[in-house]
Amino acid sequence: MNDLKKLFEQAQGGTLPPDFDQWAIANDFGRTVAHEAASEGHLPPDFDEWGIADATGWTVAHEAASEGHLPPDFDQWELSGESSWTVAHVAASNGHLPPDFDEWGIANDYGRTVAHVAASYGHLPPDFDRWALATNHGITVRDVYNYCRIPNE
């Protein structure tokens, strides 16, 4: 087995050495060791290289957010990748925002806020109250919520 394959298996399995620090090593597809570890929730507690991007611009933070593996004290919600979606947008689309999240107005390049994304995927908290947040085209969170809500049958 080659060294790179072994590193990726260790990252996936959470068995990298405690002093491992070569998170940006990438495979032929541009995926890094850090992305592999983040996808399985195996980044160390003191990990701070959230901006490492793969070949598509997807950061380690985006990977962790998509899988629900961001640490409780994560604070880089506005970090964005190639698609202009921030880490908060990714977490919102997958239902992985923390209960005390309050940065609903973070917007992508088109003005679509985290709240718009959470509304479109059915992940707004019950006490949400920022219905008037609007995109660059005037579409409010309430508009998205009403459009995406499935009526009771």
N, C-alpha and C positions, 0 to 999 in steps of 0.2 A: 504494500500500500504506500502511495506517495505521501510526503509530508503534508501537502496542502489538503488532501482528502482527510487525513488524520486530524488536522486542525479543525476542519469543518465538522467532523463527527464529534470531536470533543466539545465544540461550541454548542452543537445541538443537544448533546447529552449533559452539559453542565460540568464537564470534567477538565476544563482548561486549568493549567496551573494557576495558583492564587496570584502570582506575580506577572501574569501574562499582560503584555502591553502593546501587542502588534495588531490592534483591532482593524486597521485599514487594509490588511492583506486581502486581496480579492482573487476570486477564481476567474476562469476564462469568460464568464458571463458578467463580470463586474460586481458580483455579490461578495460582500465582505464577511470576515469572521464575526464582526460585531453584529451584522444583520442576522446571521444564523443564531447567535446567542440571544439576541433580542426577540426573535420569533418564538423562542421557547421559554423566555423569561429567565435566561441564565446570565444576564449581565451582573457584574459585581455591584454591591451597594454604592461604591464610590465612583462608578462609571460617570465620565463627564464629556465624552466625545460624541454627543448626540448628533452633531452636524455631519458626520461621515456619511457621504452619499454613495450609492451604488451607481452603476452605469446609466441608470434611468433618472437619477436625481433624487431617488427615494432615500431619505435619511434613516439613520438608525432609530431616531425618535419616531419617525413615521411608522417604521416596522413595529416598534414596541407599542405604539398607540393603537395600531390596527389589531393587535393581538391582546390588548389589555394588560400589557406588562410595563407600563411606566411606573416609576417609583412614586410614592405618595407626595413627596416634596418637589415633584417635577414643576418647573416654572418657565420652560421655553416654548410656550404654547404658540407663539407667532412664528416659529421656525418654519420656513416653507421650502418645498421642493420644486422640481421643474414644473409641476402642474399648477402651481400657485396655491394649492391646498396647504394649509398650515397643519401642524401637528394636531391642533385643536379640531380642525375640520375632520381629520381622519378619525380621531377618537370619537367625535360626535356621530359620525356615520356608522360606527360600529358599536355604539352604546357604551363607550369606555371613558366617558368624562367622570371626574370625581364628583361626589355629591355636593361638594362646596364650590364647584366651578362657577365663576362669575364673570368670565370674559366673553360673554355672548356676542359682543360687537366686533370681534376680530373678523376682518373681511378678507376675501381673496381678491384677485385683480379685477373681478367683475362686481365686487360689492356684496357678494353672497357671504353672509355672516355664518358663524358657527351655529347660531340659532336657526338659520334657514336650513342648514344641513341636518341638524337634530330634528327639526320639524318634519323634514321630508322623509326621514328614516324612522319616525315614531319614537324618538329618544329625548323629547323634552321632559324636564322634571314636572311633577304635578303643580308646583308652586311657581312656575315660569310666569313672568309678568312683563316681558319686553316685546310685546306683540307688534309694536310700531316700527321696529328696526326694518330698514328697507335696503334693497339692493340699489345699484346705480340706475336701475330702470324703474324704481319705485315699487317693486314687489315686496310686500311686508311679510314678516314671519307668520302673521295670521293668515295671509293669502295662501302661503305654502301649506300651513297646517290644515286649512279648510279644504284645499285641493287634494291633499294626500290622505286625509282621514277617510277611512273605510266606514260607510254607514252601517249601522246594525241591521241585520236582516231579520 
